[in-house]
Amino acid sequence: ASQAPRKYVKPRSKFKQEDGDVRRSKWLHHCLKTLQRELKKAKTFEARKLMRRIKQAEEGKAKDGKTLPNAALDKQKLLQQQEILKGLSPEGLAKRVAHKAGLLPVGSEAALAAQAVATSAAAAAATTAAVGVPGTSSNVGLQEAVAQRVMRAACVRKQLEASKLDFERSFQAKAARPEDLPGSEDGSESSSDGDAVED
């Protein structure tokens, strides 16, 4: 008598058997690493763009051949931006992006660090503007502008959307952005009833 062939049963993955917090921390580590990789690409792209614009400012001509009126001033600003770009950390930017998207757990060490970095730039700009230190507030604003350009790059946005979808699929929950949470500075007016996070 012949028996029917046995049906293949896929072994359960270790990832699914682990505790939810451990699973989420491993997922978050992977998410931050992929965001860092894309941020490095965006940083390289931005550096090349700045180099091209510096070269144009040195020549005094724009891409279309027209003469630039303030080429020396533009070159100085572009050199400043280039130095700021060199100092940007992909790790810190990845935490900021993940925090803003709501992928970091509320109250986690990484979330608190990302929130502190994001608010310190705004506080420094306000303080230097109030004290009246010439040029300092514009440098802080320039630092934030360069960081925002890198964080808004297409490759970073694409990876962030993929991470959000993976988060929803893996944990059957939507990512809670900081402004959606009750008690946050931005979301306290919009979510007065406390039902900002859906399960």
N, C-alpha and C positions, 0 to 999 in steps of 0.2 A: 504494500500500500504506500502510495506516495503522499507526502505531506505538502501542503501549500508553503511556498517560500515565506520566511519570516519578514515581516514589514520592518524596515529600518526605523529605529527610534533615535532621534537626535538627542545626545546627552544634554542634560541641563547645564547651562553655563554657570560658572562660578560667580560671574557678575550678577546674575539674577538671584542667587541664593544669599548674597551678602546683605547685611543690614542696610537700611535705607540711607542712613547718614554716611556710611562708608562708601556706598555706591555713588551718592551725590558728590562726595569730596573727590573721588576718583574721576568722575565725569567732569567736575569743575576744573581739576588739574589739566585734563586733556583739552578742555575748552580754552583755558587760558593759554596753553602752549600753541594751539592753532591760531588764536588771535594774535599772539606775539609774532608768529611766522608771517602773517599777513601785514602786521604793522611794520615789520622790517622791510617788506616789499614796498609799502607805501612810503616809508622813510627814504628808501633808495630812490624811488621815483621823484619825490619832492626835492631831494638833493640834486638830481640831474636837472630838474626844471630850474632850480635856483642857479646852478652853474651856467645854464644856457642864458638866463636873464642877466647874470653878471657879465658874461662875455658881450652881450648886446649893449649893456651899459658902458663897458669899457670902449667899445667901438663908437658909441654915441648914436647908433642907429637901431631902429626897431626892426622887427622881422620883415615888415613890408617896405623897408628902405627909408622911411621917414626919419628925420633927425629928432632925437630925444632932447627936450629942453633942459631937464634937470638930471642929466646922466650921472654926474658926480654924486648928487644926493641919493639918487636911486641906488647906485652902487653901494654906498655906505649902508643903506637900509637892508639891501640884499645880503651883504656880508654879515650884518647882525643876525639876520634870519638864519643864515647858514650856520653860524656858531650856536644859535639856540637849537637848531635841528640836531646838531651833533650831540648835544647834551640830553636830548630826550631819551628816556628809557622805554623800550618796548614793553617791559614787564609792568611798569607803572601805568602806561597807556592802556594796556590790556585790562588791567584791573578797573580803570576808569570806565572803559567801554562796557565791560561786563556789569559793572555796578549800575551804570545808567540804563542798561537794558533789563535789569532786574534778575540777572542770572546768579549773582552772589547771594548767599543766604543772609537775611537781615541779622545784623548784630555780629556777623563773623569778623574775624580779624582783617581779612582782605577787604571786606565791604567798608569797614570803618576807616581803613587806610585810604581807600579810593575816595571816600567822601571827604576825608581831611585834605587830600591833595586838591580836589575840585574846589572846595570852599576857601582854601588858603590863597589861591590865586586871586579870587574875587576880593577877599579881605585885604590882601596886600595892595591891590589896585586902589581900593577905597581909602586905605590908610595913607598911602603916598600922595594921593590926590588931595586929601584933607590937610596934610602937613605942608604940602606945597613944594615937595622936592622936585626940581626940574628934571624932566626926562625919565624919572624912575617909573612913573605910572605907565608911560608909553611902552617901556621895556616889558613890564608885566603883561600889558595888553598884547604886545607883540609875541611874547612867549605863549600866551593862551591861543592867539590866532594861529601860530604855527602848529601847535599841538592839535587844535581843532581841524586844521587842513589834513593832517596825517590821519586823524581818527575818522574823518569823513570820506576817506578814499574809497573808491568803488570795491576794491578787493576786500577791504575791512568790512564794509557794509554787507557784502555777499556772504562772508564767513559768519558774521553776526546773525544774519537771517537763518543760515543753516544751523547755527548753534541753538537759536530759539526754537526752531522746529524739532531739533533733536531733543531738547529739553522737554518740550510738550509730549513728544512721543515716549521718551524714557520714563518720565515721572507723572504722566497724565495730569499735568497742571500747567497753567500759563505762568510765565515769568512775571513776578510782581515788581514793577519798576518802582524806584524810591518815591517818586511823586504820587504814586497810586496808594501808598500805604498810609493808614491813619496816623496822625501825629507828626508827619513830616512837614517841613517848612512849606514845601510847594503844594502838597496834597491835603493839608488840613482843612482848607476851605471847601475843596471839591468832595471830600469823603467824610462828611460829618457823621454819617450813620455807622461807619466802621466796617462796611461790607465791601471794601475795595478789592480784597483778594478772593477770587472764586476758586472753589475746590471741585 
